[in-house]
Structure formats: structure tokens, C-alpha cells
Amino acid sequence: MSGLPNAKQIEEWNGEKGKRWLEEYERVEWQLIPFGRRAMDQAALRTGERVLDIGCGSGETTLELARRVGPSGAAIGVDISRLLLDSARELARQAELPNVSFQEADAQTYPFAPASFDVVFSRFGVMFFENPDAAFRNLKAALRPGGRLSFVCWRSLQESEFFALPMAAALRRVPPPAPIDPDAPGPGAFANPDRMRGVLSRSGFTDIVIEPLDEKVGGWTLDETVETLTRMGPASALIGGAPQEVQQAIAADVREALKPLRDRVPQRRRLARERALLVPACGRPAFVPVIPRKRESSAVYPSSAAVLWIPACAGMTLLDDWRV
Ligand SMILES: C[S@@+](CC[C@H](N)C(=O)[O-])C[C@H]1O[C@@H](n2cnc3c(N)ncnc32)[C@H](O)[C@@H]1O
């Protein structure tokens, strides 16, 4: 591994982690859309603005940002993963949006043109910096005076069933991992809002608003759910490192643990698989925006999927091929 900043993340997101993200992407994107849309709403984008999308991954959010600012504006997605950026560029080509572009770069160190963006946005792409102070200072410098920052990141593992359930199943069968620094780069790096506030204020952001955001997620078949829960998130390394038979036993435990959750689902019609349906339909307002439009910067401190299944949103119910 090279001595570059964020070398470990660069290696992982261009390797196994990036591949897995792409493989699971269609399912995962469904879950992430509502979180990202809330953060976009918070940013209160205006026609003609220039937006930087940090850790843009496969680019869905970058495209949506470009639509929101219109052809006179621009959305630039930045990511360290060439693998994911290839997929993002393909998506942009298909969407024929002229105001989208992508940059392979480390957002912590890349020399963005000073004061060249109105908004810095991210959906779960800012928790991986080795040096968050340096990264947010860099992003602050890229914002014009009065520019805004809006992002979503995860709360603690315990607050998210999506992460906690497979972790609990894994820990019944494998030894716990060596304790890690809770602030280490990774999904939970900003789980502590005090830490996040400190990073942001030291980096020059003001008027910081941090809000919890809970969304209900799910909508896959039981098999798909078990697969995704054991392959993604903080428990995946633990599970993936176990012998095959232990992995199967953990998967069986996850499956068992999921059964009672069916009771939360009031209807059982087949979930329409078009992504487009997902977002407008799942509009349970768990989160009330509190950032006045004139704020200089803001962080949406968001969250976790607090509950695993999509609930009573119109047309958004569980699958009829759900078998337990
Ligand atoms: C959890 S994924 C989220 C991807 C995307 N924002 C989404 O919501 O689908 C995190 C992304 O952050 C990117 N990333 C991690 N560290 C980064 C850095 N220092 N600079 C830019 N991107 C980074 C990863 O390559 C990955 O694509």
C-alpha cells in the first residue's frame, strides 16, 4: 500500500469493496435514495448553482443534483474509486445530461478551484477521510463565501437495525473483532455528533445544524435481504472471514431474526421494482428540515435506517414471494 493519504480506502474502494458495492448497488440504492433526497432538500439548491458531490460512487446522486440545478448549473461528482466512476460515467452517458461530470480524486487533498462551488453535498461519502479536519478544510476552501454544505452520514451501528442485526448474528458465532477506534475512517466515523460538529467548526463552517434522520428501508425478498445484510456493512468483514459453514449458520440466524419483522408490514402486495416509484411513494416525514435558507453551511446529521422494512407507504409493501 502506498503512503498516499487515504491509501487504504483507495485500495478498498477500487478492489473488493468497490466490486461488492456495485454488485449490491441496485438493492442498496433503493435504501439510500430517501436519505440523499433529504440532504438535497436541505441544501435548497437553486437553478444555475454549481454542486460538488463528494464520494459520489456510481453517480446517481450527481445526476439528481444536476437535474435540480438545471442546465445553467453543474454537478461534479468526485470519488477515489475508478471502478465506481466508470459506472457513474456510463449512467451519465445514458441520462444525456450535459451538466454532469466526474473527477477521480481524493476529496481530502484534491486542489479544487478556490470558491468555485455553491454547494458541497454528500450521501454517505464523507466518513472515510483519514484526516477529516484537512478534508473539510479543503471542501470549505472550494465553497464560495456563503456556500452551503449538506451531507448524510450514519449514526451508530446500534441505532441501525440494518447494521446491528447481522452484527449480533455474527457475534454469536465468531469472536468479536479487536476493538477499533470509533472515529476511524468508516461508516460510523461521524456517529458522534459532537465529533462532527468539532470537525466542521475547526474547518471553518458556521451555523451548523445536525439532525437525526430515520428512514424505513427494505423491500427485497427474504433471500435477498439475508444476502445483502451479510455482505454489506460493518459485519461483512467478520462474516466473510469465517469458515464457510459458520457463514451459512450466521446467514440462517439472520434469516430467523428477520421473521418477526414481517409483522411490521401491514400489506403484502408485490413491491414494484422501479426505482422511480420508490422515492415519491415513501414519503413518511420522519425529519423536519430546520435549516433556514440563508445558512452559510449545514450538516444534515442523519442516520441510520432505524427500521428495516418499508412500511405503509402507498404501493411500497413487501413481496408476495416472501417465504420463510
Ligand atoms: C458508502 S459509498 C457512497 C457512494 C455514493 N455517495 C452513494 O450514496 O451511492 C462511499 C463512497 O465514498 C468514496 N470515498 C471514500 N473516501 C473518499 C475520498 N477521500 N474522496 C472521495 N471519495 C471517497 C468511496 O469510493 C465510495 O464511492
The ligand as an ORCA input file, in Angstrom:
! r2SCAN-3c Opt
* xyz 0 1
  C     -20.705      4.385      1.036
  S     -20.149      4.845     -0.543
  C     -21.375      6.038     -1.031
  C     -21.413      6.235     -2.517
  C     -22.491      7.207     -3.012
  N     -22.356      8.509     -2.407
  C     -23.865      6.660     -2.788
  O     -24.557      7.143     -1.882
  O     -24.270      5.745     -3.503
  C     -18.767      5.861     -0.149
  C     -18.053      6.436     -1.349
  O     -17.059      7.366     -0.894
  C     -15.926      7.242     -1.708
  N     -14.776      7.814     -0.980
  C     -14.193      7.329      0.134
  N     -13.173      8.127      0.501
  C     -13.121      9.142     -0.391
  C     -12.270     10.277     -0.552
  N     -11.257     10.520      0.290
  N     -12.509     11.116     -1.587
  C     -13.524     10.860     -2.470
  N     -14.332      9.796     -2.373
  C     -14.144      8.948     -1.349
  C     -15.842      5.734     -1.960
  O     -15.029      5.402     -3.068
  C     -17.311      5.397     -2.171
  O     -17.685      5.532     -3.512
*
